[in-house]
Amino acid sequence: MTILDDFFDGNINPAEKYIKPGSEYHSVTCELTASIEALMPFLNKEARMIYDRIEDLMAKQGYISEKERFIEGFCLGARIILEIMAYKNSPWISRGE
């Protein structure tokens, strides 16, 4: 199976992220979750609704940002490949000459 087969079949989802236990990302995520849980008892109903709205907006902003970074990185990679392929004296590309 090729990467294009996997992509077409939905087996590749760039938005999915595995969080490696013990990684810096995992540690920060755990600390953030603990901090949010510690804050919640101090919020009244109105403050909790405002917090929930802020959390939703931040998640949406993060999704948009990650999507844009993915597209920019993918396009940069494609432009690099195109430049390499166009380079006439490229030592990496065999042209059968």
Kinemage of the C-alpha trace (Angstrom):
@kinemage 1
@onewidth
@group {chain A} dominant
@subgroup {mainchain}
@vectorlist {calphas} color= white
{ca met a 1} P 0.000 0.000 0.000
{ca thr a 2} L 1.277 3.480 -0.832
{ca ile a 3} L 0.973 6.689 1.144
{ca leu a 4} L -1.570 7.896 -1.428
{ca asp a 5} L -3.661 4.756 -0.826
{ca asp a 6} L -3.515 5.356 2.921
{ca phe a 7} L -4.391 9.023 2.496
{ca phe a 8} L -7.344 8.255 0.205
{ca asp a 9} L -8.609 5.510 2.519
{ca gly a 10} L -8.534 7.897 5.476
{ca asn a 11} L -5.717 6.102 7.285
{ca ile a 12} L -3.674 9.305 7.503
{ca asn a 13} L -5.031 12.193 9.509
{ca pro a 14} L -2.515 15.005 10.094
{ca ala a 15} L -4.803 16.517 12.747
{ca glu a 16} L -4.471 13.459 15.000
{ca lys a 17} L -1.662 13.715 17.474
{ca tyr a 18} L -0.271 11.000 19.688
{ca ile a 19} L 0.998 12.437 22.958
{ca lys a 20} L 4.039 10.529 24.136
{ca pro a 21} L 3.923 9.995 27.904
{ca gly a 22} L 6.811 11.754 29.605
{ca ser a 23} L 7.317 14.223 26.765
{ca glu a 24} L 7.434 17.958 27.407
{ca tyr a 25} L 4.074 18.320 25.616
{ca his a 26} L 2.545 15.652 27.877
{ca ser a 27} L 3.926 17.340 31.014
{ca val a 28} L 2.560 20.746 30.032
{ca thr a 29} L -0.811 19.215 29.135
{ca cys a 30} L -1.035 17.497 32.529
{ca glu a 31} L -0.091 20.700 34.346
{ca leu a 32} L -2.653 22.688 32.353
{ca thr a 33} L -5.391 20.147 33.115
{ca ala a 34} L -4.550 20.173 36.827
{ca ser a 35} L -4.590 23.973 36.893
{ca ile a 36} L -7.991 24.108 35.201
{ca glu a 37} L -9.391 21.546 37.655
{ca ala a 38} L -8.045 23.608 40.574
{ca leu a 39} L -9.662 26.788 39.200
{ca met a 40} L -13.158 25.415 38.555
{ca pro a 41} L -14.405 25.359 42.182
{ca phe a 42} L -13.778 29.111 42.419
{ca leu a 43} L -15.916 30.001 39.403
{ca asn a 44} L -19.601 30.818 39.702
{ca lys a 45} L -22.034 29.781 36.972
{ca glu a 46} L -21.572 32.973 34.924
{ca ala a 47} L -17.759 32.850 35.159
{ca arg a 48} L -17.776 29.164 34.185
{ca met a 49} L -19.857 29.974 31.078
{ca ile a 50} L -17.377 32.702 30.119
{ca tyr a 51} L -14.462 30.314 30.734
{ca asp a 52} L -16.126 27.612 28.595
{ca arg a 53} L -16.573 30.140 25.750
{ca ile a 54} L -12.915 31.187 26.018
{ca glu a 55} L -11.839 27.532 25.978
{ca asp a 56} L -13.958 26.852 22.861
{ca leu a 57} L -12.532 29.873 21.054
{ca met a 58} L -8.952 28.919 21.982
{ca ala a 59} L -9.531 25.383 20.667
{ca lys a 60} L -10.907 26.797 17.411
{ca gln a 61} L -7.967 29.199 17.127
{ca gly a 62} L -5.519 26.322 17.749
{ca tyr a 63} L -7.186 24.188 15.066
{ca ile a 64} L -7.015 27.013 12.524
{ca ser a 65} L -3.372 27.696 13.382
{ca glu a 66} L -2.349 24.026 13.133
{ca lys a 67} L -4.183 23.669 9.825
{ca glu a 68} L -2.434 26.728 8.373
{ca arg a 69} L 0.999 25.521 9.592
{ca phe a 70} L 0.345 22.078 8.065
{ca ile a 71} L -0.620 23.575 4.706
{ca glu a 72} L 2.360 25.950 4.721
{ca gly a 73} L 4.771 23.117 5.595
{ca phe a 74} L 3.291 20.803 2.971
{ca cys a 75} L 3.536 23.488 0.290
{ca leu a 76} L 7.107 24.334 1.292
{ca gly a 77} L 8.048 20.659 0.990
{ca ala a 78} L 6.427 20.465 -2.444
{ca arg a 79} L 8.262 23.611 -3.605
{ca ile a 80} L 11.563 22.134 -2.403
{ca ile a 81} L 10.900 18.922 -4.350
{ca leu a 82} L 9.975 20.907 -7.465
{ca glu a 83} L 13.150 22.956 -7.204
{ca ile a 84} L 15.267 19.826 -6.817
{ca met a 85} L 13.572 18.209 -9.808
{ca ala a 86} L 14.152 21.336 -11.899
{ca tyr a 87} L 17.820 21.600 -10.993
{ca lys a 88} L 19.594 20.404 -14.138
{ca asn a 89} L 22.853 19.411 -12.533
{ca ser a 90} L 21.342 17.888 -9.431
{ca pro a 91} L 23.591 15.143 -8.013
{ca trp a 92} L 20.529 13.581 -6.382
{ca ile a 93} L 18.451 13.055 -9.494
{ca ser a 94} L 19.471 10.494 -12.082
{ca arg a 95} L 18.205 11.543 -15.495
{ca gly a 96} L 19.439 8.468 -17.338
{ca glu a 97} L 21.940 10.504 -19.312
